[in-house]
Amino acid sequence: MFYNRYGDDMKRGFTLVELLVVISILGLLGLIIGYSVTEAIFNVRKDTSETLKKNIIASSKNWAADNIYLLPEVGDTIVLTLHDLMIGGYMEGDSNNQIRDTKDSKYISKLNTLITIKNNNGDYEYSLDLKYGEDNVNLKAPAIILLGEKKMTVTGTFTDPGVYAYNYNGDELGSVTKKIVDQNGVIVGSITTAGTYTITYTVTDSNGTSSIKRTVVKK
């Protein structure tokens, strides 16, 4: 006759306490794994986003190498848009000509994302102001480059550095219009009195219209 020296203990299942312990351990493991996966995905997106920003700066340097005659003099600045880089083939978008920042899964604005190039005693410094928004601008629309700072503060007479505009083929466009609006939303002809003004430069050709803005603080 077979004798079970362990008695009925071999037949019983888990107790409620044991089940709760196992469930707690599994839940804790799930949280740890879930956090690790989420953190890994976030880090990949963050790294991809940083790579995108570096690519935009690198593309701006390539643009500068091909457009030396447009680079600023010592102490001066020019401002490009992402659109300027894309129409020159220095940056590429998806099938809809959009560029997405993977970190936030947002489209980057081609018209409002600005790259500033400053000549610091012969060394060109590049800075990026990334803006979000889906804008369906025609990539063959004119490029318009802001000469001088995007925001200028002046105490004496304001001299507008202006812009440089060119078409898809690289030909300069001289038909740039300028609208000056004061802090009250009133269109003015010039900047002569103290206040904050917005200058909008616009250029149009057969392929579309492009514009860029400058803020002027007159003291």
Residue frames as a rotation matrix with the C-alpha (Angstrom) as fourth column:
MET 1
0.583 0.813 0.000 0.00
0.813 -0.583 0.000 0.00
0.000 0.000 -1.000 0.00
PHE 2
-0.265 -0.671 0.692 1.35
0.638 -0.660 -0.396 3.40
0.723 0.337 0.603 -1.02
TYR 3
0.349 0.309 -0.884 1.69
0.902 -0.367 0.228 5.83
-0.255 -0.877 -0.407 1.79
ASN 4
0.319 -0.172 0.932 1.78
0.432 -0.849 -0.305 9.60
0.844 0.500 -0.196 1.11
ARG 5
-0.136 -0.457 -0.879 4.14
0.987 0.011 -0.159 10.89
0.082 -0.890 0.449 3.75
TYR 6
-0.953 -0.186 0.241 3.27
0.192 -0.981 0.000 14.46
0.236 0.047 0.971 2.81
GLY 7
-0.519 0.822 -0.235 -0.32
0.480 0.053 -0.876 13.94
-0.707 -0.567 -0.422 3.63
ASP 8
0.403 0.833 0.379 -3.00
0.837 -0.168 -0.521 16.13
-0.370 0.527 -0.765 2.04
ASP 9
0.197 -0.369 -0.908 -0.55
-0.029 -0.928 0.371 19.05
-0.980 -0.047 -0.193 1.47
MET 10
-0.809 -0.549 0.210 0.30
0.154 0.146 0.977 17.69
-0.567 0.823 -0.033 -1.97
LYS 11
-0.373 0.764 0.527 -3.31
0.928 0.296 0.227 17.92
0.017 0.573 -0.819 -3.05
ARG 12
0.384 0.599 -0.702 -4.14
0.639 -0.722 -0.266 21.41
-0.666 -0.347 -0.660 -1.91
GLY 13
0.425 -0.203 0.882 -3.83
0.742 -0.480 -0.468 24.49
0.519 0.853 -0.054 -4.23
PHE 14
-0.670 -0.656 0.348 -2.44
0.387 -0.708 -0.590 27.92
0.634 -0.261 0.728 -3.48
THR 15
-0.161 0.587 -0.793 -3.86
0.916 -0.210 -0.342 29.73
-0.367 -0.782 -0.504 -0.53
LEU 16
0.781 0.539 0.316 -5.40
0.614 -0.754 -0.233 33.17
0.113 0.376 -0.920 -1.00
VAL 17
0.710 -0.582 -0.396 -2.34
-0.159 -0.680 0.716 34.81
-0.686 -0.445 -0.575 0.54
GLU 18
-0.241 -0.838 0.490 -0.02
0.364 0.390 0.846 32.95
-0.900 0.382 0.211 -1.82
LEU 19
0.128 0.387 0.913 -2.12
0.991 -0.012 -0.134 33.94
-0.041 0.922 -0.385 -4.83
LEU 20
0.964 0.244 -0.100 -2.07
0.249 -0.968 0.041 37.58
-0.087 -0.065 -0.994 -3.75
VAL 21
0.307 -0.931 -0.200 1.71
-0.107 -0.242 0.964 37.44
-0.946 -0.274 -0.174 -3.36
VAL 22
-0.346 -0.418 0.840 2.12
0.720 0.456 0.523 35.94
-0.602 0.786 0.143 -6.84
ILE 23
0.481 0.618 0.622 -0.27
0.867 -0.442 -0.231 38.46
0.132 0.650 -0.748 -8.39
SER 24
0.893 -0.180 -0.413 1.56
0.015 -0.904 0.427 41.32
-0.450 -0.388 -0.804 -6.66
ILE 25
-0.086 -0.990 0.116 4.92
0.117 0.106 0.988 40.09
-0.989 0.098 0.106 -7.94
LEU 26
-0.233 0.072 0.970 3.57
0.941 0.269 0.206 39.73
-0.246 0.960 -0.131 -11.49
GLY 27
0.790 0.589 0.173 2.02
0.611 -0.778 -0.142 43.19
0.051 0.218 -0.975 -11.31
LEU 28
0.611 -0.646 -0.457 5.28
-0.118 -0.645 0.755 44.69
-0.783 -0.407 -0.471 -10.09
LEU 29
-0.376 -0.752 0.541 7.19
0.449 0.363 0.817 42.98
-0.811 0.550 0.201 -12.89
GLY 30
0.168 0.544 0.822 4.64
0.986 -0.093 -0.139 44.31
0.001 0.834 -0.552 -15.38
LEU 31
0.945 0.180 -0.273 5.10
0.218 -0.969 0.115 47.84
-0.244 -0.168 -0.955 -14.09
ILE 32
0.176 -0.965 -0.195 8.88
-0.090 -0.213 0.973 47.59
-0.980 -0.154 -0.124 -14.27
ILE 33
-0.442 -0.323 0.837 8.84
0.718 0.432 0.546 46.15
-0.537 0.842 0.041 -17.80
GLY 34
0.475 0.723 0.502 6.19
0.879 -0.419 -0.228 48.64
0.046 0.550 -0.834 -18.95
TYR 35
0.829 -0.222 -0.513 8.18
-0.002 -0.919 0.395 51.57
-0.560 -0.327 -0.762 -17.55
SER 36
-0.172 -0.977 0.129 11.38
0.105 0.112 0.988 50.32
-0.979 0.184 0.083 -19.16
VAL 37
-0.262 0.149 0.954 9.72
0.936 0.280 0.213 49.93
-0.236 0.948 -0.213 -22.56
THR 38
0.779 0.618 0.111 8.04
0.628 -0.765 -0.142 53.36
-0.003 0.181 -0.984 -22.31
GLU 39
0.583 -0.645 -0.494 11.32
-0.124 -0.672 0.730 54.97
-0.803 -0.365 -0.472 -21.25
ALA 40
-0.384 -0.748 0.542 13.16
0.439 0.369 0.819 53.25
-0.813 0.552 0.186 -24.11
ILE 41
0.124 0.524 0.843 10.60
0.992 -0.094 -0.087 54.47
0.033 0.847 -0.531 -26.66
PHE 42
0.932 0.227 -0.283 10.81
0.274 -0.952 0.139 58.01
-0.238 -0.207 -0.949 -25.25
ASN 43
0.207 -0.944 -0.258 14.61
-0.062 -0.276 0.959 57.98
-0.976 -0.182 -0.116 -25.42
VAL 44
-0.387 -0.291 0.875 14.55
0.790 0.384 0.477 56.74
-0.475 0.876 0.081 -29.03
ARG 45
0.516 0.666 0.539 12.11
0.837 -0.524 -0.154 59.49
0.180 0.531 -0.828 -29.99
LYS 46
0.845 -0.252 -0.472 14.19
0.041 -0.849 0.527 62.06
-0.534 -0.464 -0.707 -28.12
ASP 47
-0.176 -0.972 0.153 17.39
0.213 0.114 0.970 60.92
-0.961 0.203 0.187 -29.84
THR 48
-0.202 0.183 0.962 15.66
0.971 0.168 0.171 60.99
-0.130 0.969 -0.212 -33.23
SER 49
0.834 0.551 0.025 14.37
0.552 -0.833 -0.040 64.49
-0.001 0.047 -0.999 -32.50
GLU 50
0.505 -0.733 -0.456 17.87
-0.103 -0.576 0.811 65.70
-0.857 -0.363 -0.367 -31.59
THR 51
-0.405 -0.636 0.657 19.22
0.573 0.384 0.724 64.12
-0.713 0.669 0.209 -34.77
LEU 52
0.320 0.622 0.715 16.60
0.944 -0.268 -0.190 65.98
0.074 0.736 -0.673 -36.79
LYS 53
0.932 0.016 -0.363 17.67
0.117 -0.959 0.258 69.29
-0.344 -0.283 -0.896 -35.24
LYS 54
0.012 -0.999 -0.052 21.31
-0.016 -0.053 0.998 68.53
-1.000 -0.011 -0.017 -36.02
ASN 55
-0.272 -0.050 0.961 20.33
0.879 0.394 0.269 67.66
-0.392 0.918 -0.063 -39.59
ILE 56
0.768 0.593 0.241 18.59
0.640 -0.721 -0.267 71.02
0.016 0.359 -0.933 -40.00
ILE 57
0.671 -0.607 -0.426 21.71
-0.250 -0.726 0.640 72.84
-0.698 -0.323 -0.639 -38.80
ALA 58
-0.303 -0.806 0.509 23.91
0.276 0.437 0.856 70.69
-0.912 0.400 0.090 -41.05
SER 59
0.116 0.443 0.889 21.60
0.985 0.066 -0.161 71.45
-0.130 0.894 -0.429 -43.99
SER 60
0.947 0.208 -0.243 21.86
0.211 -0.977 -0.014 75.16
-0.240 -0.038 -0.970 -43.18
LYS 61
0.176 -0.964 -0.200 25.64
-0.222 -0.237 0.946 74.91
-0.959 -0.122 -0.256 -43.35
ASN 62
-0.372 -0.238 0.897 25.37
0.732 0.520 0.441 73.20
-0.571 0.820 -0.019 -46.73
TRP 63
0.650 0.657 0.382 23.06
0.760 -0.551 -0.345 76.01
-0.016 0.515 -0.857 -47.88
ALA 64
0.782 -0.387 -0.489 25.62
-0.128 -0.867 0.482 78.55
-0.610 -0.315 -0.727 -46.64
ALA 65
-0.211 -0.928 0.309 28.43
0.178 0.274 0.945 76.83
-0.961 0.254 0.108 -48.54
ASP 66
-0.297 0.181 0.937 26.42
0.940 0.224 0.255 77.15
-0.164 0.958 -0.237 -51.76
ASN 67
0.577 0.574 0.581 25.30
0.630 -0.766 0.132 80.73
0.520 0.290 -0.803 -51.07
ILE 68
-0.190 -0.780 -0.596 28.42
0.977 -0.210 -0.037 82.43
-0.096 -0.589 0.802 -49.76
TYR 69
-0.749 -0.121 0.651 27.40
0.361 -0.899 0.248 85.73
0.555 0.421 0.717 -51.34
LEU 70
0.225 0.921 0.319 24.36
0.005 -0.329 0.944 85.84
0.974 -0.211 -0.078 -49.05
LEU 71
0.173 -0.202 -0.964 26.23
0.911 0.405 0.079 85.23
0.374 -0.892 0.254 -45.81
PRO 72
0.947 0.320 -0.009 26.32
0.294 -0.859 0.419 88.15
0.126 -0.399 -0.908 -43.35
GLU 73
0.163 -0.884 0.438 29.23
-0.099 -0.457 -0.884 90.48
0.982 0.101 -0.162 -42.81
VAL 74
-0.637 -0.493 -0.593 31.05
0.528 0.281 -0.801 90.52
0.561 -0.824 0.081 -39.45
GLY 75
-0.948 0.280 -0.151 28.56
-0.008 -0.495 -0.869 91.32
-0.318 -0.823 0.471 -36.70
ASP 76
-0.404 0.833 -0.377 25.55
-0.913 -0.347 0.213 90.89
0.047 0.431 0.901 -38.99
THR 77
-0.614 0.341 0.711 22.88
-0.098 0.862 -0.498 88.21
-0.783 -0.376 -0.496 -39.15
ILE 78
-0.555 0.609 -0.566 20.58
-0.729 -0.029 0.683 86.55
0.400 0.793 0.461 -41.65
VAL 79
-0.420 0.520 0.744 17.55
-0.497 0.554 -0.668 84.35
-0.759 -0.650 0.026 -40.96
LEU 80
-0.809 0.160 -0.565 16.41
-0.441 0.471 0.764 81.40
0.389 0.868 -0.310 -43.08
THR 81
0.194 0.859 0.474 13.20
-0.939 0.302 -0.163 79.40
-0.283 -0.413 0.866 -42.91
LEU 82
-0.291 -0.206 0.934 12.95
-0.102 0.978 0.183 75.63
-0.951 -0.042 -0.305 -43.15
HIS 83
0.748 0.623 0.229 11.07
0.222 0.092 -0.971 76.27
-0.626 0.777 -0.069 -46.39
ASP 84
0.604 -0.601 -0.523 14.18
-0.781 -0.576 -0.240 77.96
-0.157 0.553 -0.818 -47.82
LEU 85
-0.422 -0.807 0.414 16.18
-0.710 0.578 0.402 74.81
-0.564 -0.124 -0.817 -47.14
MET 86
-0.069 0.482 0.873 13.54
0.182 0.867 -0.464 72.51
-0.981 0.127 -0.147 -48.58
ILE 87
0.887 0.433 -0.159 13.07
-0.065 -0.224 -0.972 74.32
-0.457 0.873 -0.171 -51.88
GLY 88
0.314 -0.857 -0.408 16.82
-0.949 -0.281 -0.139 74.20
0.004 0.431 -0.902 -52.37
GLY 89
0.617 0.005 -0.787 16.84
-0.245 0.951 -0.186 70.45
0.747 0.308 0.589 -51.76
TYR 90
-0.444 -0.846 0.294 18.83
-0.534 -0.014 -0.845 70.70
0.720 -0.532 -0.446 -48.54
MET 91
-0.750 0.321 0.578 16.04
-0.413 0.456 -0.789 69.10
-0.517 -0.830 -0.209 -46.47
GLU 92
-0.701 0.544 -0.461 13.45
-0.257 0.410 0.875 66.57
0.665 0.732 -0.147 -47.56
GLY 93
-0.365 0.677 0.639 10.01
-0.887 -0.045 -0.459 65.82
-0.282 -0.735 0.617 -46.13
ASP 94
-0.466 0.302 0.832 7.63
0.114 0.953 -0.282 62.91
-0.877 -0.037 -0.478 -46.45
SER 95
-0.573 0.273 0.773 5.33
0.815 0.294 0.500 62.21
-0.090 0.916 -0.391 -49.41
ASN 96
0.559 0.814 0.161 3.30
0.810 -0.577 0.102 65.29
0.176 0.073 -0.982 -48.41
ASN 97
-0.065 -0.725 0.686 6.42
0.367 -0.657 -0.659 67.45
0.928 0.209 0.308 -48.03
GLN 98
0.751 0.294 0.591 6.01
-0.444 -0.438 0.782 67.51
0.489 -0.850 -0.199 -44.25
ILE 99
-0.375 -0.863 -0.338 8.66
-0.067 0.389 -0.919 66.93
0.925 -0.322 -0.204 -41.59
ARG 100
0.717 0.696 -0.027 7.59
-0.100 0.142 0.985 65.39
0.690 -0.704 0.171 -38.29
ASP 101
-0.330 -0.735 0.592 9.33
-0.795 -0.122 -0.594 65.69
0.509 -0.667 -0.544 -34.94
THR 102
-0.122 0.292 -0.949 9.15
0.074 0.956 0.285 62.17
0.990 -0.035 -0.138 -33.53
LYS 103
-0.937 -0.282 -0.208 9.54
0.219 -0.007 -0.976 63.34
0.274 -0.959 0.068 -29.94
ASP 104
-0.669 0.729 -0.148 6.13
-0.283 -0.434 -0.856 65.04
-0.687 -0.530 0.496 -29.89
SER 105
-0.495 0.440 0.749 4.72
0.771 0.619 0.146 63.47
-0.400 0.650 -0.647 -33.08
LYS 106
0.484 0.614 -0.623 4.06
0.248 -0.779 -0.576 66.97
-0.839 0.124 -0.530 -34.39
TYR 107
0.496 -0.290 0.818 4.68
0.843 -0.066 -0.534 68.46
0.208 0.955 0.211 -37.81
ILE 108
-0.275 -0.669 -0.691 7.36
0.667 -0.650 0.364 71.13
-0.692 -0.361 0.625 -38.00
SER 109
0.764 0.579 -0.286 6.31
0.254 -0.676 -0.692 74.42
-0.594 0.455 -0.663 -39.55
LYS 110
0.130 -0.723 0.678 8.28
0.990 0.134 -0.048 75.10
-0.056 0.677 0.733 -42.70
LEU 111
0.284 0.061 0.957 7.48
0.454 -0.888 -0.078 78.81
0.845 0.456 -0.280 -42.68
ASN 112
0.804 0.152 0.575 7.87
-0.356 -0.652 0.670 79.56
0.477 -0.743 -0.469 -38.97
THR 113
0.758 -0.649 -0.064 10.89
0.517 0.538 0.665 77.40
-0.398 -0.537 0.744 -38.17
LEU 114
0.920 -0.387 0.066 13.85
-0.305 -0.810 -0.501 79.77
0.247 0.441 -0.863 -38.38
ILE 115
0.496 -0.858 -0.136 17.59
0.866 0.477 0.149 79.24
-0.063 -0.191 0.980 -38.68
THR 116
0.973 -0.194 -0.123 19.73
-0.182 -0.978 0.100 82.22
-0.140 -0.075 -0.987 -37.67
ILE 117
0.411 -0.899 0.149 23.24
0.883 0.353 -0.310 82.59
0.226 0.259 0.939 -39.07
LYS 118
0.986 -0.118 -0.121 25.43
-0.063 -0.920 0.386 85.17
-0.157 -0.373 -0.914 -37.33
ASN 119
0.439 -0.892 0.109 28.93
0.394 0.082 -0.915 86.22
0.808 0.444 0.388 -38.34
ASN 120
0.983 -0.161 -0.082 30.94
0.029 -0.310 0.950 86.42
-0.179 -0.937 -0.300 -35.11
ASN 121
0.350 -0.903 -0.251 34.31
-0.693 -0.430 0.579 87.81
-0.630 -0.029 -0.776 -36.18
GLY 122
-0.299 -0.464 -0.834 34.47
-0.941 0.288 0.177 85.49
0.158 0.838 -0.523 -39.15
ASP 123
-0.998 0.053 0.041 32.99
0.042 0.970 -0.240 82.46
-0.052 -0.237 -0.970 -37.41
TYR 124
-0.429 0.901 -0.061 29.44
-0.573 -0.219 0.790 81.65
0.698 0.374 0.610 -38.43
GLU 125
-0.931 0.203 0.304 27.15
-0.187 0.450 -0.873 80.69
-0.314 -0.869 -0.381 -35.58
TYR 126
-0.579 0.753 -0.313 23.95
-0.200 0.241 0.950 78.74
0.790 0.612 0.011 -36.31
SER 127
-0.889 0.388 0.245 20.89
-0.200 0.153 -0.968 78.64
-0.413 -0.909 -0.058 -34.07
LEU 128
-0.757 0.642 -0.123 17.53
0.238 0.446 0.863 76.95
0.609 0.624 -0.490 -34.59
ASP 129
-0.717 0.665 0.212 14.10
-0.568 -0.380 -0.730 78.18
-0.405 -0.643 0.650 -33.51
LEU 130
-0.943 0.322 -0.084 11.82
0.228 0.810 0.541 75.18
0.242 0.491 -0.837 -34.03
LYS 131
-0.543 0.839 0.035 8.10
-0.736 -0.455 -0.501 75.84
-0.405 -0.298 0.865 -34.44
TYR 132
-0.803 0.310 0.509 5.28
0.347 0.938 -0.023 73.37
-0.484 0.158 -0.861 -34.92
GLY 133
0.064 0.889 -0.454 2.37
-0.367 -0.402 -0.839 73.45
-0.928 0.220 0.301 -37.33
GLU 134
-0.251 -0.074 0.965 1.33
0.706 0.669 0.234 71.80
-0.663 0.740 -0.115 -40.58
ASP 135
0.163 0.270 -0.949 1.60
-0.377 -0.872 -0.312 74.30
-0.912 0.409 -0.040 -43.43
ASN 136
0.319 0.078 0.945 0.90
0.674 0.682 -0.284 73.22
-0.667 0.727 0.165 -47.00
VAL 137
0.391 -0.288 -0.874 3.20
-0.478 -0.875 0.074 75.65
-0.786 0.389 -0.480 -48.76
ASN 138
0.997 -0.068 0.028 4.24
0.053 0.412 -0.910 75.00
0.051 0.909 0.414 -52.33
LEU 139
0.436 -0.899 -0.041 7.90
0.510 0.210 0.834 73.95
-0.741 -0.384 0.550 -52.35
LYS 140
-0.181 -0.487 0.854 8.35
0.974 -0.210 0.087 75.90
0.137 0.847 0.513 -55.57
ALA 141
0.874 0.478 0.084 7.17
0.448 -0.862 0.237 79.10
0.186 -0.169 -0.968 -53.92
PRO 142
0.390 -0.777 0.494 9.86
-0.114 -0.573 -0.812 81.81
0.914 0.260 -0.312 -53.63
ALA 143
0.128 -0.456 -0.881 12.46
0.958 0.286 -0.009 81.77
0.256 -0.843 0.474 -50.88
ILE 144
0.552 0.050 0.832 12.71
-0.024 -0.997 0.076 84.87
0.833 -0.062 -0.549 -48.74
ILE 145
0.029 -0.701 -0.713 15.68
0.884 0.351 -0.308 85.44
0.466 -0.621 0.630 -46.42
LEU 146
0.945 0.324 -0.045 15.64
0.294 -0.781 0.552 87.95
0.144 -0.535 -0.833 -43.59
LEU 147
-0.029 -0.963 0.267 18.72
0.495 -0.245 -0.834 90.16
0.868 0.108 0.484 -43.56
GLY 148
-0.521 -0.170 0.837 19.56
-0.564 -0.667 -0.487 91.23
0.641 -0.726 0.251 -40.03
GLU 149
-0.987 0.099 0.125 18.00
-0.055 0.525 -0.850 90.11
-0.150 -0.846 -0.512 -36.75
LYS 150
-0.429 0.903 -0.025 14.44
0.658 0.331 0.677 88.82
0.619 0.274 -0.736 -36.52
LYS 151
0.719 0.591 -0.365 13.95
0.683 -0.506 0.527 91.11
0.127 -0.628 -0.767 -33.51
MET 152
-0.313 -0.830 0.462 15.71
0.692 -0.533 -0.487 94.47
0.650 0.168 0.741 -33.53
THR 153
0.560 0.389 -0.732 15.88
0.783 -0.537 0.314 97.13
-0.271 -0.749 -0.605 -30.85
VAL 154
-0.228 -0.610 0.758 16.81
0.788 -0.573 -0.224 100.63
0.572 0.546 0.612 -31.98
THR 155
0.003 0.170 -0.985 17.19
0.807 -0.583 -0.098 103.95
-0.591 -0.795 -0.139 -30.21
GLY 156
-0.570 -0.248 -0.783 17.93
-0.175 -0.895 0.410 106.22
-0.803 0.371 0.467 -33.14
THR 157
0.039 0.547 -0.837 16.83
-0.965 -0.198 -0.174 106.14
-0.261 0.814 0.519 -36.75
PHE 158
0.214 0.106 0.971 15.70
-0.085 0.992 -0.089 102.70
-0.973 -0.063 0.221 -37.89
THR 159
-0.223 -0.325 -0.919 17.38
-0.960 -0.090 0.265 101.45
-0.169 0.942 -0.291 -41.04
ASP 160
0.680 0.598 0.424 15.64
-0.509 0.801 -0.314 98.40
-0.527 -0.003 0.850 -42.45
PRO 161
-0.417 -0.881 0.222 18.17
-0.447 0.411 0.794 95.69
-0.791 0.232 -0.565 -43.46
GLY 162
0.053 0.563 -0.825 15.48
-0.997 -0.013 -0.073 94.27
-0.052 0.826 0.561 -45.74
VAL 163
0.421 0.133 0.897 15.28
-0.188 0.980 -0.058 90.79
-0.887 -0.144 0.438 -47.23
TYR 164
-0.619 -0.510 -0.598 16.66
-0.731 0.096 0.675 88.80
-0.287 0.855 -0.432 -50.13
ALA 165
0.297 0.805 0.514 14.16
-0.351 0.592 -0.725 86.85
-0.888 0.035 0.458 -52.23
TYR 166
-0.657 -0.471 -0.589 14.70
-0.725 0.180 0.664 84.42
-0.207 0.864 -0.460 -55.08
ASN 167
0.379 0.876 -0.299 12.61
-0.925 0.366 -0.103 82.01
0.020 0.315 0.949 -57.10
TYR 168
0.827 0.062 0.559 12.75
-0.190 0.966 0.175 78.23
-0.529 -0.251 0.811 -57.45
ASN 169
0.811 -0.527 0.254 15.42
0.477 0.344 -0.809 78.56
0.339 0.778 0.530 -60.14
GLY 170
0.102 -0.809 -0.578 17.63
0.943 -0.106 0.315 80.73
-0.316 -0.577 0.753 -57.93
ASP 171
-0.362 -0.187 0.913 16.90
0.636 -0.766 0.095 84.02
0.681 0.616 0.396 -59.71
GLU 172
-0.866 -0.016 -0.500 16.63
0.423 -0.558 -0.714 87.08
-0.268 -0.830 0.490 -57.48
LEU 173
0.020 0.933 0.360 13.17
0.889 -0.181 0.419 88.61
0.457 0.312 -0.833 -57.11
GLY 174
-0.886 -0.441 0.144 12.94
0.357 -0.845 -0.397 92.33
0.297 -0.300 0.906 -56.56
SER 175
-0.313 0.861 0.400 9.19
-0.283 -0.487 0.827 92.68
0.907 0.145 0.396 -56.15
VAL 176
-0.539 0.078 -0.839 9.06
0.750 0.498 -0.436 92.37
0.384 -0.864 -0.326 -52.35
THR 177
0.155 0.659 0.736 6.26
-0.020 -0.743 0.669 94.20
0.988 -0.118 -0.102 -50.58
LYS 178
-0.775 -0.463 -0.430 6.53
0.451 0.072 -0.890 95.43
0.443 -0.884 0.153 -47.00
LYS 179
0.301 0.887 0.350 3.80
0.109 -0.396 0.912 96.12
0.948 -0.236 -0.215 -44.46
ILE 180
-0.821 -0.569 -0.039 4.53
0.157 -0.160 -0.974 97.80
0.548 -0.807 0.221 -41.11
VAL 181
0.328 0.944 -0.048 2.02
0.213 -0.025 0.977 97.43
0.920 -0.330 -0.209 -38.29
ASP 182
-0.432 -0.487 0.759 2.36
-0.584 -0.490 -0.647 99.14
0.687 -0.723 -0.073 -34.92
GLN 183
-0.993 -0.068 -0.100 1.51
0.032 0.648 -0.761 97.67
0.117 -0.759 -0.641 -31.51
ASN 184
-0.456 0.889 -0.040 -2.09
-0.393 -0.241 -0.887 98.81
-0.799 -0.389 0.460 -31.87
GLY 185
-0.163 0.367 0.916 -2.57
0.638 0.747 -0.186 96.98
-0.753 0.554 -0.356 -35.14
VAL 186
0.752 0.404 -0.520 -2.43
-0.044 -0.757 -0.651 100.16
-0.658 0.513 -0.552 -37.22
ILE 187
0.404 -0.602 0.689 -0.60
0.912 0.322 -0.254 100.08
-0.069 0.731 0.679 -40.54
VAL 188
0.645 -0.287 -0.708 2.05
-0.027 -0.935 0.354 102.82
-0.764 -0.209 -0.610 -40.69
GLY 189
0.965 -0.250 -0.079 4.39
-0.109 -0.109 -0.988 104.02
0.239 0.962 -0.132 -43.39
SER 190
0.037 -0.998 -0.052 7.59
-0.068 0.050 -0.996 104.10
0.997 0.040 -0.066 -41.35
ILE 191
0.496 0.020 -0.868 9.03
0.806 0.362 0.469 103.58
0.323 -0.932 0.163 -37.88
THR 192
-0.138 -0.512 0.848 9.66
0.177 -0.855 -0.487 106.97
0.974 0.083 0.209 -36.32
THR 193
0.137 0.266 0.954 8.08
-0.833 -0.490 0.256 106.97
0.536 -0.830 0.155 -32.85
ALA 194
-0.764 -0.466 0.447 8.64
-0.644 0.585 -0.492 104.76
-0.033 -0.664 -0.747 -29.83
GLY 195
0.361 0.896 0.260 6.77
-0.858 0.428 -0.285 101.46
-0.367 -0.120 0.922 -29.84
THR 196
-0.467 -0.423 0.777 6.81
-0.126 0.901 0.415 97.88
-0.875 0.096 -0.474 -31.05
TYR 197
0.189 0.460 -0.867 6.32
-0.907 -0.256 -0.333 97.22
-0.375 0.850 0.369 -34.74
THR 198
0.040 -0.138 0.990 5.94
0.206 0.970 0.126 94.15
-0.978 0.199 0.067 -36.95
ILE 199
-0.132 -0.154 -0.979 7.26
-0.884 -0.428 0.186 94.25
-0.448 0.890 -0.080 -40.48
THR 200
0.312 0.278 0.908 5.91
0.142 0.932 -0.334 91.64
-0.939 0.234 0.251 -42.89
TYR 201
-0.423 -0.511 -0.748 7.85
-0.741 -0.281 0.610 91.09
-0.522 0.812 -0.260 -46.09
THR 202
0.329 0.627 0.706 6.01
0.035 0.739 -0.673 89.28
-0.944 0.246 0.221 -48.88
VAL 203
-0.573 -0.485 -0.661 7.13
-0.681 -0.167 0.713 88.08
-0.456 0.858 -0.235 -52.29
THR 204
0.353 0.776 0.523 4.98
-0.124 0.593 -0.796 86.45
-0.927 0.216 0.306 -54.99
ASP 205
-0.674 -0.406 -0.617 5.73
-0.665 -0.032 0.746 84.77
-0.323 0.913 -0.249 -58.27
SER 206
-0.117 0.686 -0.718 3.92
-0.853 0.301 0.426 82.31
0.509 0.662 0.550 -60.55
ASN 207
-0.390 -0.114 -0.914 4.62
0.107 0.980 -0.168 79.42
0.915 -0.163 -0.370 -58.13
GLY 208
0.320 0.575 -0.753 3.21
0.825 0.222 0.520 80.99
0.466 -0.787 -0.404 -54.99
THR 209
0.477 -0.067 0.876 3.70
-0.294 -0.952 0.087 83.48
0.828 -0.299 -0.474 -52.17
SER 210
0.088 -0.494 -0.865 6.16
0.856 0.481 -0.188 83.52
0.509 -0.724 0.465 -49.28
SER 211
0.534 0.084 0.841 6.53
-0.214 -0.949 0.231 85.90
0.818 -0.303 -0.489 -46.37
ILE 212
-0.111 -0.582 -0.806 8.62
0.851 0.364 -0.380 86.49
0.514 -0.728 0.454 -43.28
LYS 213
0.798 0.515 0.314 8.28
0.252 -0.757 0.602 88.85
0.548 -0.402 -0.734 -40.31
ARG 214
-0.450 -0.887 -0.099 10.55
0.567 -0.198 -0.799 91.06
0.690 -0.416 0.593 -38.25
THR 215
0.667 0.595 -0.448 9.85
0.722 -0.367 0.587 92.71
0.184 -0.715 -0.674 -34.90
VAL 216
-0.337 -0.745 0.576 11.27
0.472 -0.663 -0.581 96.17
0.815 0.076 0.575 -34.28
VAL 217
0.484 0.393 -0.782 11.29
0.873 -0.281 0.399 97.83
-0.063 -0.876 -0.479 -30.85
LYS 218
-0.070 -0.419 0.906 11.81
0.444 -0.826 -0.347 101.58
0.893 0.378 0.244 -31.20
LYS 219
0.151 0.058 -0.987 12.86
0.983 -0.112 0.144 103.36
-0.102 -0.992 -0.074 -28.00
